[in-house]
Amino acid sequence: MQRILSLAYNFLSPPIFCDPPNHKNIYQQSLNSVFTLYLYDPEGVSIRATCTGFFITEDGLGITSGPIVKSFKGTKIKVVTPDHQEYLGELMYYPSAPGIGFVQIKGRKTQKLSISKEPLVDGQDVFVLGIHDSDAYFSNLMVTDMNHPWVEFKNDDLYNTPVIRTTGFVPIECFGAPLLDEDGKVRAVMFNVELGMGMCFSLMHLKNIFNENNEWKITKIWKKARERIIESIYRE
């Protein structure tokens, strides 16, 4: 099987060397749902980091890398969509799903990606779609470890959180990118890239977040968000 290891190309250029044959459709249908996220310093002056994100609702709610959001929450962010429109947004980190970070923008109807109701399995072929300004990064990968230990800090203690590992080189622009199945639906978010290898967090965890009874202690844009999101992302 031929695999893309690391390709960057203009939006008008289709990806190549991908299996299965419908990869071009997946790429084209998903492209308008991803965005570049710019994260600023505490003063809101200098850009400190960039990553990919993707919309999961039609009113501007997106997902990106949880560890990045955790590091930058409370700072100024800018979202740039593939048509070069810019929006200010807000970040949300939810400890129950440490691999997932949320981004909210206003003032635009957004094209969402559908989230699969099925979990990933070992040996499954998937696609990752990252973006940085006018460059897209589209690769097909293989899921090779569904229980990869991810060491993280929680309340000053170290825990091993099992995450998903993929095989196939991934550029750093794919931080926060969607992991897509052969139907073009999102199975996971690529929350980290280590030595060109991807670590992903299943979006099946979203059900656990939005089914919890605790109130979200966040800004008012998130009030009643659970009902809206759970209805939107799992609606075909």
C-alpha positions, 0 to 999 in steps of 0.5 A, a space after each residue: 500500500 502506498 502511503 503519504 508520509 509528509 505532503 504539503 500542497 495548495 488547496 487546489 492540488 489533490 492529494 496523491 498516493 492514498 488508499 482507498 480510492 475515495 480519498 480525494 472526496 474525503 479531502 475535498 468534503 472535509 477541507 472547509 471544516 478545518 481551520 488554523 488556530 493562532 494562539 497569542 502570548 498573555 499580552 495578546 501581542 505576539 503569536 506563540 503557537 499555531 495548530 489545526 482545529 475543526 468544526 463540529 457544529 454549524 454555529 462555530 464550535 470546534 475541536 483542537 488539541 487538548 494539551 494546547 488549549 490547556 496551556 493557552 486558555 485565557 489568552 487571545 486566539 484567532 481562527 482563520 478559515 480556509 477562505 482566509 476569514 479571521 475570527 476571534 474566539 474563546 478556548 475551553 478545556 475540560 479535564 474529563 477528556 484531556 486530549 480534547 480542547 474546544 474553540 468557539 467563534 461567533 458570527 459565522 455559520 460553519 461547515 461541520 464534520 460528522 462524528 462517527 458513532 463507531 470506535 477505532 480499532 487496531 489496524 484500521 486505515 484512517 486519514 489526517 487533515 491538517 492546515 496552516 494558512 493556505 497549505 493543507 497536509 493530508 495523509 493516510 495512516 494506520 491505527 497501531 496501538 489503541 492503548 498507548 500510555 500517555 503520561 500527564 500531570 493531574 493534581 500534581 500526580 502522574 497518571 498514564 492515560 491510554 491514547 491512540 497511536 498511529 503509524 505513518 509520518 505526521 507533520 507538526 501542522 497536524 496538531 489538533 487535526 481530525 482523524 477521519 475514517 473511510 466515510 469521512 467521519 471523525 473518529 479522533 483528534 490528533 492532540 500530539 505529534 512526537 517524532 513525526 508519530 501521531 497520538 490521538 484521543 477518541 471523540 467517543 469521550 465526548 459522550 462522557 463530557 456532555 452526559 455529566 450532570 455538573 454545570 460547566 464553570 465557564 463563560 456564558 457562551 457555553 451555557 446549555 451547550 451540552 444539549 446543543 452539542 450532543 444533538 448536533 454532533 450525533 445528528 446525521 
